[in-house]
């Protein structure tokens, strides 16, 4: 899966919070940017962000003089940041949850900025609709397996069979994406209920139809 560091725009500029909005506009126009990252005042300080929307909605819409309004008056701070190792789908979910259009990519220091356009340009969801359906099916099956294990008990054949089917589904998804399954859904379940692994192994080794 692509990560933020793979799709981010490295050409990004910072601006001081004390700068005027007029200065910010000139910088945006000069490089055809949509947003500027507001620099920290010190190492423990948080980054901020000022976007075209901030300028339009908070300055122009109210007839304010951009040469008299400071960046810190209209910026968003602290802003939501993206870790460079975050996967593309999780970035999209983060943007959806917080109604974001763009966010800086930061790990100790500013590395770049990522936008909705970057996500769309690098997404292959149109080419892999089957994988998306499998992912949805996987989540549904995991919920069913947990319910079965709660109702039938971890000692039941039904519980073990449900997790076996899920592992096969995860393997298929990994194959479709040419990725390796780092941790199966059943292993995550065992992290919550350690006894499940022993019960599953005992049943699985004695079941005559086990593969």
Backbone as a chain_set.jsonl record, in Angstrom:
{"seq": "XXXXXXXXXXXXXXXXXXXXXXXXXXXXXXXXXXXXXXXXXXXXXXXXXXXXXXXXXXXXXXXXXXXXXXXXXXXXXXXXXXXXXXXXXXXXXXXXXXXXXXXXXXXXXXXXXXXXXXXXXXXXXXXXXXXXXXXXXXXXXXXXXXXXXXXXXXXXXXXXXXXXXXXXXXXXXXXXXXXXXXXXXXXXXXXXXXXXXXXXXXXXXXXXXXX", "coords": {"N": [[0.838, -1.193, 0.0], [0.517, 2.205, -0.83], [2.189, 4.893, 0.814], [2.048, 7.928, 2.817], [4.446, 9.308, 2.43], [5.078, 8.545, -0.112], [3.306, 9.78, -1.832], [3.043, 12.435, -1.188], [3.394, 16.039, -1.626], [6.405, 17.53, -1.993], [7.196, 20.081, -2.377], [6.751, 22.578, -0.518], [5.909, 25.362, 1.542], [6.676, 27.387, 4.416], [5.283, 29.792, 6.674], [5.51, 32.63, 8.812], [3.616, 33.006, 11.81], [3.145, 35.574, 12.534], [3.187, 36.998, 10.224], [1.541, 38.951, 7.664], [-1.73, 38.497, 6.199], [-1.746, 39.381, 3.629], [0.9, 38.984, 2.845], [0.921, 36.244, 2.888], [-0.874, 35.67, 0.818], [0.522, 36.646, -1.389], [2.659, 34.857, -1.45], [1.327, 32.448, -1.886], [0.257, 32.915, -4.456], [2.595, 33.244, -5.944], [3.728, 30.705, -6.141], [1.65, 29.141, -6.86], [0.279, 27.716, -4.877], [-2.013, 26.077, -2.602], [-2.156, 26.188, 0.065], [-0.386, 27.125, 3.073], [2.039, 26.092, 5.384], [2.13, 26.934, 8.732], [4.807, 28.017, 10.499], [6.524, 26.742, 13.44], [6.978, 28.395, 16.581], [8.839, 27.596, 18.354], [10.652, 24.553, 19.21], [8.931, 22.89, 20.693], [6.493, 23.775, 20.024], [3.366, 23.679, 18.173], [2.598, 22.907, 14.723], [0.877, 24.989, 12.347], [-1.712, 25.777, 9.916], [-2.577, 27.609, 7.014], [-5.028, 28.226, 4.684], [-6.349, 28.678, 1.318], [-9.102, 28.766, 1.621], [-9.386, 29.682, 4.266], [-8.533, 32.324, 3.976], [-10.377, 33.365, 2.126], [-12.888, 32.882, 3.408], [-12.6, 34.048, 5.961], [-11.389, 36.526, 5.735], [-11.607, 37.969, 3.164], [-14.397, 37.643, 2.77], [-15.43, 39.218, 4.773], [-14.637, 41.722, 4.202], [-12.194, 42.595, 5.18], [-8.972, 44.17, 5.61], [-6.3, 42.688, 4.127], [-3.667, 43.328, 4.632], [-3.603, 44.097, 7.196], [-4.45, 42.083, 8.737], [-3.31, 39.375, 10.617], [-1.606, 36.26, 10.105], [-1.915, 34.413, 12.22], [-4.424, 35.0, 13.143], [-6.311, 33.848, 11.507], [-5.536, 31.296, 10.883], [-5.409, 27.65, 11.239], [-4.654, 26.018, 14.141], [-3.538, 23.874, 16.71], [-2.763, 22.031, 13.736], [-4.105, 19.152, 12.054], [-1.907, 16.528, 11.497], [-0.042, 14.357, 9.26], [1.465, 11.208, 9.475], [4.446, 10.163, 7.852], [4.552, 7.428, 7.26], [1.987, 6.528, 7.128], [-0.621, 4.664, 5.644], [-2.235, 4.954, 2.397], [-5.069, 4.499, 2.294], [-5.761, 4.85, 4.951], [-5.083, 7.488, 5.283], [-6.985, 8.684, 3.641], [-9.246, 8.031, 5.114], [-8.752, 9.467, 7.441], [-8.878, 12.079, 6.439], [-11.557, 12.104, 5.681], [-12.886, 11.742, 8.126], [-12.265, 14.095, 9.459], [-12.947, 16.075, 7.737], [-11.004, 17.164, 5.945], [-8.975, 18.934, 3.539], [-6.377, 19.13, 2.958], [-3.186, 18.346, 4.461], [-0.248, 18.738, 6.486], [2.71, 16.729, 6.173], [4.474, 15.287, 8.62], [7.262, 14.389, 10.569], [8.857, 14.805, 13.16], [10.075, 16.888, 11.727], [8.991, 19.145, 9.115], [7.996, 17.51, 6.234], [6.517, 17.492, 3.911], [3.441, 18.075, 2.106], [0.104, 16.897, 1.897], [-2.707, 16.355, -0.178], [-6.247, 16.247, -1.098], [-6.259, 15.949, -3.843], [-3.817, 14.654, -4.292], [-4.343, 12.197, -3.108], [-6.445, 11.161, -4.69], [-5.189, 11.08, -7.197], [-3.347, 9.079, -6.839], [-4.705, 6.841, -6.095], [-5.95, 3.549, -6.64], [-8.499, 2.612, -6.672], [-10.458, 2.426, -8.618], [-9.48, 0.511, -10.24], [-9.423, -1.715, -8.69], [-11.966, -2.794, -7.697], [-12.888, -5.235, -6.763], [-11.235, -5.936, -4.644], [-11.966, -4.056, -2.738], [-14.566, -4.858, -2.197], [-14.032, -7.344, -1.088], [-12.701, -6.55, 1.231], [-14.768, -5.324, 2.622], [-16.394, -7.527, 2.962], [-14.707, -9.035, 4.575], [-14.638, -7.57, 7.001], [-17.299, -7.86, 7.767], [-17.406, -10.629, 8.13], [-15.653, -10.97, 10.235], [-17.018, -9.738, 12.323], [-19.183, -11.497, 12.45], [-17.865, -13.855, 13.193], [-16.931, -13.251, 15.747], [-19.361, -12.962, 17.052], [-20.391, -15.553, 16.795], [-18.503, -16.991, 18.313], [-18.976, -15.884, 20.797], [-21.581, -16.726, 21.259], [-21.628, -19.546, 20.772], [-19.36, -20.345, 22.042], [-15.81, -20.515, 22.688], [-14.821, -23.058, 22.527], [-16.174, -24.34, 20.599], [-16.777, -25.986, 17.419], [-17.853, -24.419, 15.475], [-16.927, -21.852, 16.024], [-14.123, -22.069, 15.592], [-14.143, -22.782, 12.885], [-15.205, -20.517, 11.717], [-13.17, -18.608, 12.069], [-11.201, -19.834, 10.585], [-12.171, -19.586, 7.983], [-12.028, -16.846, 7.73], [-9.278, -16.396, 7.777], [-8.556, -17.489, 5.326], [-9.861, -15.708, 3.64], [-8.493, -13.341, 4.228], [-5.998, -14.052, 3.271], [-6.536, -14.176, 0.55], [-7.123, -11.49, -0.015], [-4.644, -10.334, 0.534], [-3.169, -11.549, -1.46], [-4.378, -10.432, -3.739], [-3.542, -7.829, -3.464], [-0.882, -8.078, -3.551], [0.57, -8.213, -1.201], [1.932, -8.986, 2.044], [0.398, -10.716, 4.708], [0.545, -9.248, 7.694], [-0.471, -9.509, 10.282], [-2.979, -11.66, 11.249], [-6.6, -11.544, 11.447], [-7.495, -13.364, 13.286], [-5.268, -13.696, 14.932], [-5.202, -11.184, 16.094], [-7.535, -11.357, 17.505], [-6.786, -13.309, 19.316], [-4.972, -11.873, 20.794], [-6.641, -10.417, 22.372], [-8.06, -12.447, 23.619], [-6.279, -14.701, 24.879], [-6.593, -17.445, 25.446], [-7.949, -18.471, 23.324], [-6.284, -19.303, 21.216], [-5.079, -21.705, 22.081], [-7.307, -23.344, 22.379], [-8.271, -23.391, 19.755], [-6.115, -24.62, 18.407], [-6.133, -27.174, 19.589], [-8.642, -28.185, 18.803], [-8.376, -28.017, 16.04], [-6.308, -29.812, 15.422], [-7.449, -32.247, 15.91], [-9.655, -32.492, 14.361], [-11.102, -34.377, 11.833], [-11.408, -33.576, 9.167], [-9.643, -31.58, 8.778], [-7.338, -29.545, 7.024]], "CA": [[0.0, 0.0, 0.0], [1.255, 3.458, -0.867], [2.211, 5.646, 2.064], [2.043, 9.383, 2.666], [5.732, 9.754, 1.905], [5.134, 8.208, -1.534], [2.404, 10.591, -2.645], [3.005, 13.828, -0.731], [4.076, 17.067, -2.398], [7.541, 18.0, -1.194], [7.337, 21.517, -2.597], [5.867, 23.203, 0.464], [6.546, 26.507, 2.196], [6.158, 27.793, 5.718], [5.15, 31.229, 6.871], [5.437, 32.98, 10.233], [2.265, 33.327, 12.265], [3.046, 37.028, 12.663], [3.123, 37.598, 8.888], [0.191, 39.399, 7.295], [-2.434, 37.675, 5.226], [-1.311, 39.878, 2.326], [2.145, 38.281, 2.551], [0.555, 34.855, 2.612], [-1.483, 35.643, -0.505], [1.591, 36.817, -2.391], [3.417, 33.604, -1.496], [0.46, 31.453, -2.516], [0.173, 33.227, -5.883], [3.904, 33.089, -6.574], [4.025, 29.292, -6.392], [0.396, 28.463, -7.178], [-0.046, 26.803, -3.788], [-3.358, 26.176, -2.038], [-2.038, 26.337, 1.52], [0.947, 27.321, 3.63], [2.207, 25.585, 6.74], [2.569, 27.998, 9.636], [5.969, 27.496, 11.224], [6.503, 26.753, 14.9], [7.779, 29.445, 17.212], [9.932, 26.883, 19.025], [10.586, 23.119, 18.915], [7.804, 22.241, 21.363], [5.266, 24.372, 19.518], [2.673, 22.911, 17.135], [2.472, 23.531, 13.408], [-0.443, 25.451, 11.959], [-1.89, 25.799, 8.463], [-3.482, 28.62, 6.49], [-5.433, 27.798, 3.345], [-7.124, 29.627, 0.52], [-10.434, 28.865, 2.218], [-9.284, 30.555, 5.438], [-8.404, 33.705, 3.513], [-11.642, 33.765, 1.51], [-14.003, 32.857, 4.353], [-12.385, 34.824, 7.185], [-10.847, 37.856, 5.463], [-12.275, 38.595, 2.024], [-15.848, 37.633, 2.96], [-15.813, 40.254, 5.736], [-14.095, 43.0, 3.758], [-11.046, 42.99, 6.003], [-7.747, 44.539, 4.9], [-5.332, 41.592, 4.343], [-2.379, 43.844, 5.102], [-3.729, 44.397, 8.619], [-4.817, 40.838, 9.428], [-2.16, 38.485, 10.779], [-1.855, 34.846, 9.821], [-2.359, 33.696, 13.41], [-5.823, 35.318, 13.389], [-7.196, 33.06, 10.641], [-4.99, 29.956, 10.644], [-5.83, 26.537, 12.089], [-3.514, 25.566, 14.935], [-2.663, 22.974, 15.95], [-3.434, 21.39, 12.608], [-3.963, 17.698, 11.992], [-0.746, 16.178, 10.68], [0.003, 12.99, 8.75], [2.751, 10.521, 9.604], [4.883, 9.742, 6.521], [4.367, 5.992, 7.062], [0.565, 6.195, 7.122], [-1.087, 4.143, 4.363], [-3.128, 5.834, 1.639], [-6.469, 4.325, 2.685], [-5.936, 5.437, 6.276], [-5.045, 8.938, 5.076], [-8.307, 9.036, 3.113], [-10.195, 7.931, 6.227], [-8.456, 10.609, 8.317], [-9.426, 13.26, 5.772], [-13.019, 12.011, 5.726], [-13.332, 11.914, 9.519], [-12.048, 15.473, 9.917], [-13.321, 16.985, 6.645], [-9.779, 17.854, 5.532], [-8.644, 19.045, 2.123], [-4.928, 18.925, 2.895], [-2.549, 18.296, 5.777], [1.198, 18.589, 6.384], [3.312, 15.446, 6.53], [5.49, 15.678, 9.6], [7.853, 13.42, 11.487], [9.936, 15.584, 13.743], [10.18, 18.093, 10.917], [8.075, 19.204, 7.978], [8.501, 16.747, 5.089], [5.735, 17.8, 2.72], [2.016, 18.301, 2.336], [-0.697, 15.957, 1.126], [-4.029, 16.919, -0.439], [-7.229, 15.345, -1.704], [-5.827, 15.687, -5.224], [-2.748, 13.651, -4.226], [-4.963, 10.912, -2.789], [-7.179, 10.693, -5.868], [-4.24, 10.807, -8.282], [-2.555, 7.884, -6.565], [-5.572, 5.734, -5.693], [-6.285, 2.616, -7.707], [-9.757, 1.992, -6.306], [-11.228, 2.127, -9.82], [-8.901, -0.679, -10.849], [-9.513, -2.838, -7.778], [-13.232, -2.827, -6.965], [-13.052, -6.542, -6.135], [-10.535, -5.897, -3.368], [-12.776, -3.267, -1.814], [-15.677, -5.715, -1.796], [-13.476, -8.364, -0.194], [-12.42, -5.883, 2.504], [-16.056, -5.16, 3.288], [-16.809, -8.869, 3.364], [-13.845, -9.444, 5.689], [-15.106, -6.928, 8.228], [-18.575, -8.49, 8.121], [-17.131, -11.986, 8.611], [-15.012, -10.854, 11.555], [-18.104, -9.468, 13.279], [-19.948, -12.735, 12.59], [-17.056, -14.822, 13.935], [-16.944, -12.856, 17.162], [-20.689, -13.271, 17.572], [-20.474, -17.013, 16.902], [-17.677, -17.431, 19.441], [-19.654, -15.459, 22.023], [-22.795, -17.519, 21.44], [-21.343, -20.987, 20.798], [-18.208, -20.595, 22.9], [-14.533, -20.689, 22.001], [-14.533, -24.483, 22.379], [-17.033, -24.906, 19.557], [-16.263, -26.144, 16.067], [-18.345, -23.288, 14.696], [-16.031, -20.716, 16.276], [-12.859, -22.305, 14.891], [-14.396, -22.787, 11.446], [-15.42, -19.128, 11.3], [-11.857, -17.946, 11.971], [-10.47, -20.46, 9.482], [-12.67, -18.973, 6.754], [-11.53, -15.465, 7.706], [-7.865, -16.43, 7.4], [-8.512, -17.721, 3.882], [-10.287, -14.456, 3.013], [-7.376, -12.403, 4.366], [-4.936, -14.489, 2.361], [-6.96, -13.796, -0.798], [-6.96, -10.037, -0.121], [-3.205, -10.08, 0.471], [-2.737, -11.969, -2.802], [-4.875, -9.432, -4.686], [-2.769, -6.598, -3.301], [0.538, -8.432, -3.599], [1.119, -7.854, 0.093], [2.015, -10.062, 3.024], [-0.438, -10.504, 5.89], [1.418, -9.054, 8.847], [-1.151, -10.081, 11.444], [-4.326, -12.055, 10.852], [-7.688, -11.129, 12.326], [-7.558, -14.321, 14.39], [-4.168, -13.37, 15.851], [-5.64, -10.013, 16.843], [-8.538, -11.874, 18.444], [-6.041, -14.01, 20.36], [-4.36, -10.865, 21.654], [-7.677, -10.062, 23.344], [-8.444, -13.663, 24.336], [-5.148, -15.632, 24.685], [-7.007, -18.846, 25.515], [-8.549, -18.875, 22.049], [-5.28, -19.963, 20.386], [-4.922, -23.079, 22.545], [-8.547, -24.052, 22.063], [-8.314, -23.558, 18.304], [-5.098, -25.603, 18.025], [-6.572, -28.495, 20.04], [-9.738, -28.615, 17.937], [-7.914, -28.11, 14.653], [-5.464, -30.995, 15.254], [-8.221, -33.488, 16.056], [-10.769, -32.489, 13.409], [-10.705, -35.278, 10.733], [-11.426, -32.941, 7.846], [-8.716, -30.451, 8.759], [-6.462, -29.654, 5.862]], "C": [[0.875, 1.245, 0.0], [1.131, 4.18, 0.468], [2.245, 7.145, 1.767], [3.328, 9.884, 2.029], [5.845, 9.505, 0.399], [4.327, 9.167, -2.401], [2.367, 12.069, -2.259], [3.722, 14.76, -1.713], [5.183, 17.652, -1.516], [7.744, 19.505, -1.307], [6.333, 22.249, -1.709], [6.614, 24.325, 1.168], [5.917, 26.767, 3.56], [6.079, 29.309, 5.765], [5.045, 31.482, 8.371], [3.994, 33.322, 10.604], [2.055, 34.832, 12.379], [2.981, 37.735, 11.307], [1.691, 38.034, 8.59], [-0.426, 38.44, 6.289], [-2.04, 38.097, 3.814], [-0.018, 39.187, 1.9], [1.849, 36.83, 2.181], [-0.028, 34.73, 1.205], [-0.427, 35.759, -1.593], [2.396, 35.53, -2.55], [2.61, 32.5, -2.177], [0.398, 31.656, -4.028], [1.484, 32.949, -6.607], [4.195, 31.647, -6.95], [2.79, 28.475, -6.76], [0.086, 27.378, -6.154], [-1.461, 27.034, -3.31], [-3.317, 26.417, -0.531], [-0.585, 26.557, 1.898], [0.967, 26.736, 5.037], [2.75, 26.72, 7.596], [3.644, 27.424, 10.552], [5.781, 27.594, 12.727], [7.361, 27.894, 15.431], [8.975, 28.85, 17.954], [9.701, 25.393, 18.824], [9.397, 22.406, 19.545], [6.454, 22.773, 20.866], [4.656, 23.489, 18.429], [2.686, 23.67, 15.811], [1.032, 23.997, 13.203], [-0.557, 25.39, 10.448], [-2.87, 26.917, 8.105], [-3.767, 28.273, 5.038], [-6.147, 28.919, 2.6], [-8.51, 29.84, 1.128], [-10.427, 29.787, 3.437], [-9.284, 32.02, 5.022], [-9.719, 34.212, 2.921], [-12.742, 33.909, 2.548], [-13.839, 33.806, 5.53], [-11.868, 36.244, 6.951], [-11.648, 38.558, 4.355], [-13.781, 38.705, 2.247], [-16.327, 38.727, 3.909], [-15.21, 41.617, 5.402], [-12.927, 43.502, 4.576], [-9.835, 43.298, 5.126], [-6.699, 43.459, 5.163], [-3.965, 42.061, 4.827], [-2.405, 44.159, 6.598], [-4.135, 43.173, 9.442], [-3.597, 39.922, 9.455], [-2.566, 37.025, 10.546], [-2.428, 34.118, 11.032], [-3.845, 33.943, 13.719], [-6.779, 34.43, 12.593], [-6.722, 31.621, 10.415], [-5.658, 28.917, 11.532], [-4.594, 26.019, 12.816], [-4.015, 25.045, 16.282], [-3.451, 22.319, 14.822], [-3.22, 19.88, 12.69], [-2.81, 17.38, 11.048], [-0.802, 14.705, 10.292], [1.399, 12.425, 8.947], [3.175, 10.019, 8.224], [4.67, 8.263, 6.226], [2.896, 5.569, 7.028], [0.12, 5.778, 5.723], [-2.142, 5.031, 3.721], [-4.582, 5.711, 2.09], [-6.745, 4.949, 4.041], [-5.876, 6.96, 6.216], [-6.411, 9.409, 4.603], [-9.351, 9.015, 4.225], [-10.017, 9.099, 7.199], [-9.051, 11.89, 7.741], [-10.955, 13.265, 5.853], [-13.546, 12.3, 7.128], [-13.261, 13.363, 9.973], [-12.347, 16.518, 8.848], [-12.126, 17.827, 6.185], [-9.652, 17.915, 4.014], [-7.148, 18.825, 1.916], [-4.362, 18.945, 4.307], [-1.045, 18.135, 5.599], [1.65, 17.193, 6.799], [4.52, 15.759, 7.399], [5.961, 14.472, 10.392], [9.093, 14.085, 12.086], [10.102, 16.921, 13.044], [9.2, 18.025, 9.753], [8.703, 18.513, 6.771], [7.781, 17.098, 3.793], [4.305, 18.09, 3.1], [1.246, 17.357, 1.427], [-2.118, 16.501, 0.998], [-4.973, 15.858, -0.991], [-6.809, 14.97, -3.122], [-4.733, 14.625, -5.263], [-3.336, 12.262, -3.988], [-5.66, 10.328, -4.014], [-6.222, 10.284, -6.984], [-3.502, 9.491, -8.082], [-3.394, 6.682, -6.126], [-5.874, 4.839, -6.895], [-7.604, 1.909, -7.417], [-10.631, 1.677, -7.516], [-10.753, 0.841, -10.476], [-9.067, -1.912, -9.971], [-10.827, -2.862, -7.003], [-13.435, -4.144, -6.234], [-12.392, -6.562, -4.759], [-11.342, -5.148, -2.328], [-13.949, -4.105, -1.303], [-15.211, -6.794, -0.829], [-13.194, -7.787, 1.189], [-13.718, -5.725, 3.301], [-16.565, -6.501, 3.797], [-16.014, -9.341, 4.567], [-14.336, -8.856, 7.001], [-16.42, -7.535, 8.704], [-18.342, -9.873, 8.725], [-16.487, -11.974, 9.989], [-16.071, -10.612, 12.633], [-18.914, -10.733, 13.537], [-19.189, -13.758, 13.436], [-17.053, -14.51, 15.43], [-18.295, -13.192, 17.801], [-20.853, -14.771, 17.782], [-19.704, -17.512, 18.121], [-18.294, -17.033, 20.775], [-20.851, -16.363, 22.324], [-22.508, -19.005, 21.608], [-20.197, -21.348, 21.747], [-16.948, -20.852, 22.098], [-14.185, -22.156, 21.768], [-15.273, -25.094, 21.186], [-16.331, -25.004, 18.201], [-16.671, -24.954, 15.204], [-17.421, -22.075, 14.83], [-14.731, -20.87, 15.485], [-13.033, -22.243, 13.377], [-14.576, -21.373, 10.914], [-14.094, -18.398, 11.133], [-11.019, -18.539, 10.843], [-10.874, -19.836, 8.149], [-12.139, -17.543, 6.608], [-10.064, -15.431, 7.288], [-7.707, -16.663, 5.901], [-8.878, -16.442, 3.122], [-9.172, -13.417, 3.084], [-6.231, -12.76, 3.426], [-5.259, -14.089, 0.922], [-6.775, -12.292, -1.017], [-5.48, -9.679, -0.259], [-2.655, -10.449, -0.906], [-3.155, -10.936, -3.852], [-4.019, -8.169, -4.648], [-1.269, -6.834, -3.372], [1.24, -7.983, -2.32], [1.158, -9.087, 0.996], [1.131, -9.729, 4.217], [0.475, -10.416, 7.106], [0.83, -9.707, 10.089], [-2.584, -10.407, 11.046], [-5.35, -11.552, 11.867], [-7.793, -12.075, 13.525], [-6.45, -14.056, 15.413], [-4.509, -12.14, 16.692], [-6.676, -10.411, 17.894], [-7.849, -12.568, 19.614], [-5.313, -13.045, 21.298], [-5.347, -10.439, 22.747], [-8.029, -11.248, 24.231], [-7.367, -14.73, 24.112], [-5.543, -17.101, 24.693], [-7.554, -19.367, 24.2], [-7.558, -19.66, 21.196], [-5.125, -21.425, 20.778], [-6.144, -23.913, 22.187], [-8.626, -24.364, 20.578], [-7.337, -24.654, 17.862], [-5.54, -27.018, 18.4], [-7.678, -29.033, 19.136], [-9.236, -28.9, 16.526], [-7.103, -29.382, 14.419], [-6.244, -32.299, 15.334], [-9.392, -33.585, 15.074], [-10.372, -33.318, 12.169], [-10.651, -34.617, 9.383], [-10.477, -31.768, 7.752], [-7.712, -30.641, 7.626], [-5.053, -30.054, 6.261]], "O": [[1.855, 1.328, 0.741], [0.113, 4.09, 1.155], [2.442, 7.569, 0.628], [3.302, 10.78, 1.185], [6.617, 10.175, -0.286], [4.634, 9.346, -3.579], [1.723, 12.868, -2.939], [4.543, 14.324, -2.519], [4.924, 18.193, -0.441], [8.377, 20.127, -0.454], [5.2, 22.503, -2.117], [7.826, 24.237, 1.365], [4.767, 26.407, 3.81], [6.731, 30.008, 4.989], [4.545, 30.636, 9.113], [3.249, 33.867, 9.79], [0.922, 35.311, 12.327], [2.746, 38.942, 11.251], [0.744, 37.537, 9.2], [0.271, 37.676, 5.621], [-2.004, 37.269, 2.905], [0.146, 38.843, 0.73], [2.46, 36.271, 1.27], [0.291, 33.786, 0.482], [-0.48, 35.052, -2.599], [2.77, 35.161, -3.663], [3.153, 31.714, -2.953], [0.477, 30.695, -4.793], [1.486, 32.476, -7.743], [4.838, 31.389, -7.967], [2.876, 27.262, -6.948], [-0.315, 26.269, -6.507], [-2.047, 28.081, -3.585], [-4.318, 26.801, 0.073], [0.328, 26.221, 1.143], [0.003, 26.882, 5.788], [3.717, 27.384, 7.222], [3.407, 26.464, 11.284], [4.999, 28.404, 13.227], [8.34, 28.3, 14.806], [9.991, 29.516, 18.153], [8.651, 25.003, 18.313], [8.904, 21.422, 18.994], [5.401, 22.266, 21.254], [5.343, 22.656, 17.837], [2.773, 24.898, 15.777], [0.098, 23.467, 13.806], [0.39, 24.996, 9.768], [-3.86, 27.14, 8.802], [-2.843, 28.051, 4.255], [-6.496, 29.954, 3.168], [-9.024, 30.958, 1.146], [-11.351, 30.579, 3.624], [-9.951, 32.852, 5.638], [-10.128, 35.344, 3.178], [-13.447, 34.918, 2.582], [-14.829, 34.321, 6.049], [-11.903, 37.075, 7.859], [-12.276, 39.593, 4.58], [-14.379, 39.74, 1.95], [-17.492, 39.123, 3.863], [-15.264, 42.547, 6.208], [-12.694, 44.708, 4.657], [-9.694, 42.75, 4.033], [-6.244, 43.315, 6.298], [-3.194, 41.272, 5.372], [-1.37, 44.45, 7.197], [-4.162, 43.216, 10.672], [-2.935, 39.723, 8.436], [-3.712, 36.632, 10.764], [-3.33, 33.293, 10.887], [-4.455, 33.182, 14.47], [-7.94, 34.279, 12.974], [-7.44, 30.819, 9.817], [-6.385, 29.261, 12.464], [-3.61, 25.629, 12.188], [-4.83, 25.702, 16.93], [-4.653, 22.083, 14.942], [-2.274, 19.403, 13.316], [-2.746, 17.902, 9.934], [-1.511, 13.911, 10.909], [2.394, 13.076, 8.628], [2.338, 9.496, 7.488], [4.611, 7.874, 5.06], [2.596, 4.381, 6.911], [0.437, 6.445, 4.737], [-2.853, 5.766, 4.406], [-5.26, 6.726, 2.251], [-7.818, 5.507, 4.269], [-6.535, 7.644, 6.999], [-6.937, 10.407, 5.096], [-10.232, 9.873, 4.275], [-10.991, 9.65, 7.713], [-9.651, 12.686, 8.463], [-11.568, 14.311, 6.069], [-14.533, 13.017, 7.294], [-14.084, 13.814, 10.77], [-12.044, 17.698, 9.021], [-12.228, 19.047, 6.053], [-10.162, 17.051, 3.3], [-6.709, 18.395, 0.85], [-4.972, 19.486, 5.229], [-0.605, 17.468, 4.663], [1.046, 16.561, 7.666], [5.466, 16.414, 6.961], [5.162, 13.643, 10.827], [10.208, 13.942, 11.586], [10.252, 17.958, 13.689], [8.65, 16.965, 9.452], [9.796, 18.876, 6.335], [8.36, 17.014, 2.71], [3.991, 18.322, 4.267], [1.687, 17.054, 0.318], [-2.667, 17.045, 1.957], [-4.57, 14.739, -1.306], [-6.978, 13.829, -3.551], [-4.717, 13.785, -6.163], [-2.894, 11.278, -4.581], [-5.489, 9.152, -4.336], [-6.423, 9.26, -7.637], [-3.081, 8.86, -9.051], [-2.847, 5.623, -5.819], [-6.032, 5.317, -8.019], [-7.822, 0.774, -7.841], [-11.456, 0.766, -7.459], [-11.51, 0.166, -11.174], [-8.876, -3.034, -10.44], [-10.811, -2.942, -5.774], [-14.086, -4.173, -5.19], [-12.933, -7.142, -3.818], [-11.399, -5.556, -1.167], [-14.281, -4.063, -0.118], [-15.908, -7.12, 0.132], [-13.42, -8.451, 2.2], [-13.75, -5.965, 4.507], [-17.095, -6.605, 4.904], [-16.562, -9.968, 5.474], [-14.438, -9.564, 8.002], [-16.631, -7.706, 9.905], [-18.989, -10.251, 9.701], [-16.74, -12.854, 10.811], [-16.025, -11.204, 13.711], [-19.291, -11.021, 14.673], [-19.773, -14.44, 14.279], [-17.161, -15.409, 16.264], [-18.359, -13.646, 18.943], [-21.38, -15.213, 18.803], [-20.196, -18.355, 18.871], [-18.157, -17.75, 21.766], [-21.106, -16.719, 23.475], [-23.079, -19.653, 22.485], [-20.076, -22.488, 22.195], [-17.004, -21.344, 20.971], [-13.354, -22.471, 20.916], [-15.017, -26.239, 20.814], [-15.431, -24.227, 17.882], [-15.929, -24.534, 14.316], [-17.171, -21.364, 13.857], [-14.289, -19.945, 14.803], [-12.175, -21.715, 12.67], [-14.155, -21.062, 9.8], [-13.91, -17.653, 10.17], [-10.222, -17.838, 10.219], [-10.028, -19.586, 7.29], [-11.839, -17.091, 5.503], [-9.649, -14.548, 6.537], [-6.813, -16.091, 5.276], [-8.281, -16.132, 2.092], [-8.931, -12.695, 2.117], [-5.58, -11.883, 2.858], [-4.367, -13.71, 0.163], [-6.324, -11.869, -2.082], [-5.112, -8.828, -1.069], [-1.792, -9.758, -1.449], [-2.377, -10.607, -4.747], [-3.8, -7.524, -5.673], [-0.48, -5.896, -3.264], [2.348, -7.447, -2.353], [0.498, -10.092, 0.732], [1.116, -8.59, 4.684], [1.102, -11.402, 7.495], [1.534, -10.371, 10.85], [-3.317, -9.542, 10.566], [-5.008, -11.185, 12.991], [-8.132, -11.656, 14.632], [-6.671, -14.178, 16.618], [-4.146, -12.066, 17.866], [-6.697, -9.886, 19.007], [-8.272, -12.433, 20.762], [-5.069, -13.368, 22.46], [-4.961, -10.144, 23.877], [-8.266, -11.095, 25.43], [-7.527, -15.582, 23.238], [-4.909, -17.918, 24.025], [-7.614, -20.578, 23.987], [-7.96, -20.601, 20.512], [-5.046, -22.295, 19.911], [-6.02, -25.054, 21.744], [-9.003, -25.468, 20.187], [-7.683, -25.509, 17.046], [-5.348, -27.955, 17.625], [-7.653, -30.201, 18.747], [-9.618, -29.89, 15.902], [-7.189, -29.977, 13.344], [-5.766, -33.34, 14.881], [-10.04, -34.626, 14.968], [-9.385, -32.981, 11.515], [-9.9, -35.068, 8.517], [-10.492, -31.034, 6.764], [-7.299, -31.759, 7.319], [-4.183, -30.191, 5.401]]}, "num_chains": 1, "name": "protein.A"}
